Amino acid sequence: MSYISDLNASVVREQARRDEEAQVAKQAALNRLTSLDDRLKKLLATIPIEAQREGLSLSSLRILLRGRQGGNAHCGELGEALRNLHFERRRDWSGRGGRGGFATRWYLTR
């Protein structure tokens, strides 16, 4: 009897694992169908306001927001979504940080 009980318990665990994987896949598909503006609002809600005041990097936001086809979010679309949420792009040409060139950050305007 112990073998059958163990086998039944194993089947139940495997079914629970498959159900969980299916739920995760379903949620990921729903997230991809959500507009970029809505996904960006959710992401910004998780970033502390102090960090937002220091400026947000477009490249780091792209990585955090997946695109509809599985890649990173498109730069142009993400920039437009940030503008819709009252962010503006500022360039720093001072070359601070020892890298030379310039840095671009997005800041909340209001």
N, C-alpha and C positions, 0 to 999 in steps of 0.2 A: 504494500500500500504506500509506503514511503516514496518509492520511485514515481508512482503516478501523481502523488501530491506535489512532488518536486517538479515534475513535468508540467503540470497544470499551472503552478506558480510561475514557472519560466515563460509559459505562453502568455500569461497575464502581463508580466513585466515587458515582454517583447511588444505586445499590443499597445501598452501604455507609451512605450518609447516611440513607436510608429505614429501614434496619435499626436504626440508632442511635436515630432518632426513635421507632420502635416500642418499643424497649427502654426509653427514658426514659418514655414514656407508660405502659408496663406497670408500671414501678417506682413511678410516681406513683399509679397505681390501687392497688397493693399497700400503699403507705404510707397511703392513705386508709382501707383496710380494717383496718389495725393499730389496736389500741385506743389511746385517748388516753393512758392510763397508760404504755403502752410507748413511745409517741412522746415523751411528756414525759420519761421516763427517759433516752432517747437524747439529747434536747436538753440536759438538765441535765448530762449527762456532758461536753458540749462547753463548758459555762460554767465558768470557773475558780472554785474554791471561795472565793477572796477576794471575787469579785463576788457570789457567793451569800450570803456573810456580810454584805454591805452591804445586802442585801434585793433581791428581784426584783419588778419591776413586772408586774402582771397584764396590762396593755395591751400591753407589749412581748412578753410570752410568747404572747399571743393572735395577734399578727402572725406570729410565728415558727412557730406551729403552725396549719396549715391545717385547716379543718373538713372533715367528710365530703362536704359538698355544694359545696366550693370556697371558701366564705367563711372568715372567721377562726373559731377555736375558740370555743365558747359559754362565757361567763363562769362560769356556774354549774357546768358540767361541768369546766372547768379548775380552779376553786377546789376542787371535790371531789377531783380527781386530785392536787392539791398537798397537800391534807390527808391523803390516803392515803399520800403519800410523806413524811409527818411535817413538813410545813411549816405555819406558822401565820401568820395575817394580823395585822399591827399597824398601827394608825393613828397618824400624827404630826400633832397639832393645832397645833404651834408655828408653822406658816406659814413655815418657813425656805425660802429660795430666792426670796423676794420675790413669790411668787404668791398668798399668802394661802390660806385654806381649810386643807385637810389633804391629806396624802399617805398612801397605803396601800402597804405593801410586804409581801412574803412572806418569812419567815425559816425556816431549817431549825431544828427544835427539838432535835435530838439530834446 
